[in-house]
């Protein structure tokens, strides 16, 4: 499955996690990018080596998923939800996970999996 923004998701996750764990500049990051990190990282936290996006009050944080293999594994969970419809599936995923273009990736996954198509006809 072709999921866009792979390099962006991987690098963003690595940069944010490194900054939050060390508060130091990662090699290859220019000064302007480094100066933006405190503001950008305010919405994230690291717990047991995993990057999470802080959620609104009363909701648990969402795990930030950048690596293609991890996103494909998370998208496989959509079928296990046995949800009816794309929006319900997305809502259940979004409660737990976060990445750029997650909704579009989820729609492509549901449309491409035979078992998902079978469940939608039942």
ChimeraX attribute file (.defattr): number of C-alpha atoms within 10 A of each C-alpha:
attribute: neighborCount
match mode: 1-to-1
recipient: residues
	/A:1	9
	/A:2	10
	/A:3	15
	/A:4	14
	/A:5	13
	/A:6	15
	/A:7	12
	/A:8	13
	/A:9	19
	/A:10	14
	/A:11	13
	/A:12	14
	/A:13	20
	/A:14	15
	/A:15	20
	/A:16	22
	/A:17	21
	/A:18	17
	/A:19	18
	/A:20	17
	/A:21	12
	/A:22	10
	/A:23	13
	/A:24	11
	/A:25	16
	/A:26	14
	/A:27	7
	/A:28	7
	/A:29	11
	/A:30	10
	/A:31	9
	/A:32	8
	/A:33	11
	/A:34	16
	/A:35	12
	/A:36	10
	/A:37	16
	/A:38	13
	/A:39	8
	/A:40	11
	/A:41	16
	/A:42	12
	/A:43	12
	/A:44	19
	/A:45	20
	/A:46	17
	/A:47	11
	/A:48	5
	/A:49	10
	/A:50	12
	/A:51	22
	/A:52	22
	/A:53	21
	/A:54	17
	/A:55	14
	/A:56	8
	/A:57	7
	/A:58	6
	/A:59	10
	/A:60	13
	/A:61	20
	/A:62	20
	/A:63	21
	/A:64	24
	/A:65	23
	/A:66	22
	/A:67	17
	/A:68	18
	/A:69	10
	/A:70	12
	/A:71	21
	/A:72	17
	/A:73	10
	/A:74	15
	/A:75	21
	/A:76	16
	/A:77	14
	/A:78	20
	/A:79	17
	/A:80	10
	/A:81	12
	/A:82	13
	/A:83	17
	/A:84	14
	/A:85	13
	/A:86	15
	/A:87	13
	/A:88	14
	/A:89	22
	/A:90	20
	/A:91	12
	/A:92	14
	/A:93	20
	/A:94	15
	/A:95	14
	/A:96	17
	/A:97	18
	/A:98	19
	/A:99	19
	/A:100	15
	/A:101	12
	/A:102	19
	/A:103	18
	/A:104	13
	/A:105	19
	/A:106	23
	/A:107	16
	/A:108	15
	/A:109	20
	/A:110	21
	/A:111	12
	/A:112	12
	/A:113	12
	/A:114	11
	/A:115	11
	/A:116	20
	/A:117	13
	/A:118	9
	/A:119	13
	/A:120	14
	/A:121	7
	/A:122	6
